[in-house]
Amino acid sequence: MKASARLVVSLDSHGNSVVRVLRSMTPLTLVPARRVGPVALVHLVSSVTAPLGGDSLSLTVEVGPGASLELRGVAATLVLPGSSGAESSSLVRFSVEGRVRYLPEPTVVTGRARHTAVVEAELDGHAELQLREVLVLGRAGETCGALSSSVRATRCGKPLLHQQLVVGDASVDGSSAGLAGKRVVGTELMLDAVERPVGGGEWWSVVPLAAGGTLATALGEDVVTVTRVLDAI
């Protein structure tokens, strides 16, 4: 299955963030909340089970000057193998001149799955982006499949962050140089002007980025624990 979706948000004359373009394609279904205000709320719903092996999914999001978007998931994403054994892929591309919060629900990498996930974000000089990713290595009692997750962010064409996380090799995931055997890993990228304390604790850290912004990382045995750590940052 190949599918692409597009979402465009801009500011109207009353200061409301308005969805101007809403183009869905199964399984990428965009559902706007029925409210008017400074922040547009849109839910990303997977209308069929996806991604399966061989699927190629892409979402393009554009947010204009002064506009704000909160894009949320409504259920966990299950990355599943297909009958052919082919790899699946997903691409989310942001073009931001305003403000975006992208808060999908966790992604579960099931056994035998092979998936590549890429998020690309281009920000203008005053744009803000909050991006969260929570990965679960397999269902209960299941060995994790293979996943490569990349985040690339630039501001006015200059690099802010390029990070890749690869999971699925049990010996690496279980090592102290990897995920130390933890089943859930969460990251939160915050590209804004807010000054946050940096540091770390047991299984979490917050580090500054050289060109501005912060990156938080948390490890844990369950989604609730990791999400609470990210919420507290």
Backbone torsions as a table, in degrees:
resi	resn	phi	psi	omega
1	MET	NA	133.3	172.9
2	LYS	-119.4	131.3	-177.9
3	ALA	-146.8	146.2	176.1
4	SER	-138.2	147.3	179.1
5	ALA	-137.2	158.2	-177.8
6	ARG	-142.0	139.4	-180.0
7	LEU	-135.3	128.1	179.0
8	VAL	-128.0	128.7	-179.9
9	VAL	-126.3	135.5	177.3
10	SER	-140.9	168.5	-178.1
11	LEU	-91.7	134.1	177.3
12	ASP	-93.4	-177.7	-174.9
13	SER	-70.1	-12.9	179.8
14	HIS	-99.2	4.4	-179.8
15	GLY	84.6	13.6	177.8
16	ASN	-93.5	142.9	173.7
17	SER	-85.7	118.9	-170.3
18	VAL	-119.5	136.0	175.2
19	VAL	-76.2	116.1	-178.3
20	ARG	-95.6	-36.1	178.9
21	VAL	-130.7	130.9	179.3
22	LEU	-139.6	96.0	-175.2
23	ARG	-120.3	108.2	-179.3
24	SER	-101.7	157.9	172.2
25	MET	-150.8	125.2	-178.5
26	THR	-51.5	130.0	9.8
27	PRO	-94.8	6.7	-177.9
28	LEU	-88.8	96.6	-177.6
29	THR	-111.1	121.5	-179.4
30	LEU	-100.1	124.7	-176.0
31	VAL	-123.4	109.0	179.1
32	PRO	-77.4	145.1	173.9
33	ALA	-76.7	147.8	-178.7
34	ARG	-86.6	77.7	177.5
35	ARG	-152.5	154.7	178.7
36	VAL	-119.4	131.1	-179.7
37	GLY	176.7	-170.9	-176.5
38	PRO	-70.3	-17.6	-179.5
39	VAL	-122.3	125.7	174.7
40	ALA	-86.2	127.9	178.7
41	LEU	-107.6	123.5	179.5
42	VAL	-131.1	136.5	177.3
43	HIS	-103.2	138.0	176.2
44	LEU	-100.9	114.6	-174.5
45	VAL	-113.8	133.2	173.1
46	SER	-88.1	107.3	-172.5
47	SER	-80.3	-12.3	169.1
48	VAL	-140.7	167.8	179.3
49	THR	-64.5	120.8	-178.1
50	ALA	-165.8	152.8	3.7
51	PRO	-88.1	142.3	170.1
52	LEU	-100.8	161.4	177.6
53	GLY	-53.3	130.4	-178.0
54	GLY	96.1	-15.2	179.4
55	ASP	-71.5	147.0	174.2
56	SER	-132.8	111.8	-173.4
57	LEU	-119.4	140.4	178.0
58	SER	-142.8	142.9	178.4
59	LEU	-133.2	128.4	177.1
60	THR	-112.2	129.5	-177.8
61	VAL	-126.0	127.3	178.3
62	GLU	-124.6	129.0	-179.6
63	VAL	-126.7	121.1	-174.5
64	GLY	-79.6	175.8	-177.8
65	PRO	-58.2	130.9	176.7
66	GLY	80.0	-11.9	-178.3
67	ALA	-85.3	154.2	179.0
68	SER	-130.1	138.3	180.0
69	LEU	-131.4	134.3	168.0
70	GLU	-115.3	114.4	-178.2
71	LEU	-110.1	115.5	-174.4
72	ARG	-121.6	149.8	169.4
73	GLY	-86.0	166.9	178.9
74	VAL	-120.5	-12.7	179.9
75	ALA	-156.6	156.5	179.1
76	ALA	-61.2	148.8	175.7
77	THR	-95.9	127.2	175.6
78	LEU	-101.2	117.1	174.8
79	VAL	-88.5	115.3	-170.9
80	LEU	-118.8	150.3	175.6
81	PRO	-76.3	153.0	174.6
82	GLY	-102.7	169.0	-178.2
83	SER	-66.2	-25.7	-177.8
84	SER	-83.0	-16.1	-175.4
85	GLY	80.8	5.4	-178.7
86	ALA	-72.5	156.8	177.9
87	GLU	-79.7	147.2	173.0
88	SER	-104.4	163.5	-178.9
89	SER	-148.3	153.8	174.4
90	SER	-141.7	144.0	178.8
91	LEU	-135.1	125.5	173.2
92	VAL	-118.0	121.9	-176.6
93	ARG	-119.4	124.3	179.7
94	PHE	-109.9	136.8	168.0
95	SER	-122.6	110.9	-166.5
96	VAL	-122.3	122.2	170.0
97	GLU	-113.9	-8.4	177.9
98	GLY	-116.2	-118.4	-177.0
99	ARG	-139.1	137.2	-179.5
100	VAL	-134.5	134.7	166.5
101	ARG	-117.7	118.3	-179.8
102	TYR	-113.1	109.0	-173.3
103	LEU	-127.5	74.4	177.1
104	PRO	-72.2	160.3	173.1
105	GLU	-74.3	167.4	-175.8
106	PRO	-59.1	153.8	175.0
107	THR	-108.3	124.8	-179.6
108	VAL	-103.1	120.2	-179.1
109	VAL	-93.5	100.0	-175.0
110	THR	-77.3	165.5	-178.9
111	GLY	-59.5	139.5	177.7
112	ARG	72.0	-2.9	177.1
113	ALA	-71.1	150.9	174.6
114	ARG	-136.0	115.1	-171.4
115	HIS	-142.7	143.2	173.2
116	THR	-120.0	124.0	-179.9
117	ALA	-118.8	130.6	-179.2
118	VAL	-130.1	133.4	171.0
119	VAL	-120.3	125.7	177.8
120	GLU	-120.4	136.0	-179.5
121	ALA	-137.8	127.0	173.4
122	GLU	-114.0	120.1	-177.8
123	LEU	-111.9	146.4	171.7
124	ASP	-85.1	-173.2	-171.5
125	GLY	-61.4	-28.7	-176.3
126	HIS	-116.3	6.4	-176.8
127	ALA	-71.1	154.9	178.3
128	GLU	-128.9	143.9	-179.4
129	LEU	-142.0	131.4	169.6
130	GLN	-120.0	123.8	-174.2
131	LEU	-131.6	124.4	179.7
132	ARG	-117.2	142.0	173.5
133	GLU	-138.8	127.9	175.8
134	VAL	-124.5	120.3	-178.5
135	LEU	-110.9	135.8	177.0
136	VAL	-114.6	123.2	-175.2
137	LEU	-85.1	83.2	176.7
138	GLY	87.1	156.6	172.5
139	ARG	-75.5	173.1	-177.2
140	ALA	-55.8	125.5	178.7
141	GLY	74.5	14.1	-175.2
142	GLU	-117.4	143.1	174.5
143	THR	-75.2	138.9	-177.8
144	CYS	-70.8	142.9	171.8
145	GLY	-77.7	-165.9	-177.3
146	ALA	-104.4	130.8	178.7
147	LEU	-141.9	137.5	171.0
148	SER	-118.0	119.9	-178.0
149	SER	-118.4	124.2	-178.3
150	SER	-123.6	141.9	173.7
151	VAL	-126.7	125.4	177.4
152	ARG	-127.0	121.4	-179.2
153	ALA	-129.1	136.8	177.6
154	THR	-133.8	154.4	174.3
155	ARG	-125.1	118.3	-176.9
156	CYS	53.5	37.7	177.4
157	GLY	84.1	-6.6	-178.7
158	LYS	-98.7	137.2	-175.0
159	PRO	-62.5	136.1	170.9
160	LEU	-108.0	-44.1	-178.9
161	LEU	-157.8	137.7	168.0
162	HIS	-138.1	107.0	-175.0
163	GLN	-130.3	140.0	176.6
164	GLN	-129.3	134.4	175.6
165	LEU	-121.0	126.9	179.3
166	VAL	-118.7	126.1	177.6
167	VAL	-126.5	161.1	176.7
168	GLY	125.6	-11.2	174.6
169	ASP	-98.6	109.6	-172.1
170	ALA	-58.5	-37.5	-178.0
171	SER	-68.0	-35.5	178.2
172	VAL	-76.7	-47.0	-178.9
173	ASP	-60.1	-31.9	-178.2
174	GLY	-85.9	-7.6	-176.4
175	SER	-84.8	162.8	178.4
176	SER	-69.5	-21.0	176.3
177	ALA	-83.6	-11.0	178.1
178	GLY	-105.5	-118.0	-177.7
179	LEU	-104.8	9.6	176.3
180	ALA	54.9	29.8	177.8
181	GLY	79.2	2.6	179.0
182	LYS	-72.1	147.4	-174.5
183	ARG	-90.8	-19.1	-176.3
184	VAL	-129.4	133.6	175.5
185	VAL	-128.9	132.2	179.8
186	GLY	-126.4	142.0	174.5
187	THR	-130.6	150.4	176.5
188	GLU	-139.7	117.7	178.9
189	LEU	-98.7	126.1	-177.9
190	MET	-125.2	104.4	-179.2
191	LEU	-107.4	90.4	-178.5
192	ASP	-156.2	-174.7	-176.7
193	ALA	-94.0	4.9	-178.1
194	VAL	-74.2	132.2	176.4
195	GLU	-90.0	117.9	-179.0
196	ARG	-114.6	145.6	175.3
197	PRO	-66.1	135.2	178.7
198	VAL	-103.6	158.6	-178.1
199	GLY	150.5	-152.4	-178.1
200	GLY	-172.1	174.8	177.9
201	GLY	-151.4	-158.9	-179.5
202	GLU	-68.8	109.9	175.0
203	TRP	73.8	21.1	173.4
204	TRP	-151.0	157.1	177.0
205	SER	-154.3	153.5	172.7
206	VAL	-129.7	120.2	-175.7
207	VAL	-123.6	144.9	177.0
208	PRO	-79.6	151.0	174.0
209	LEU	-98.8	145.6	-173.2
210	ALA	-60.5	-35.6	-177.0
211	ALA	-98.1	14.1	179.0
212	GLY	107.7	145.9	-178.1
213	GLY	97.9	175.8	-179.3
214	THR	-137.4	158.0	176.8
215	LEU	-129.7	122.9	177.8
216	ALA	-107.1	143.1	178.6
217	THR	-135.5	137.3	179.1
218	ALA	-140.2	141.1	175.3
219	LEU	-117.6	149.5	178.9
220	GLY	-168.7	177.2	-179.8
221	GLU	-90.1	-14.6	-177.8
222	ASP	-149.4	162.4	-175.9
223	VAL	-66.1	-39.5	-177.3
224	VAL	-58.8	-45.7	-178.6
225	THR	-62.7	-47.1	-178.1
226	VAL	-66.2	-42.3	-179.8
227	THR	-63.2	-39.6	178.5
228	ARG	-63.0	-38.9	177.9
229	VAL	-64.1	-46.3	-179.7
230	LEU	-65.4	-36.8	178.3
231	ASP	-63.8	-30.9	-175.1
232	ALA	-82.0	-9.8	-177.0
233	ILE	-79.8	NA	NA
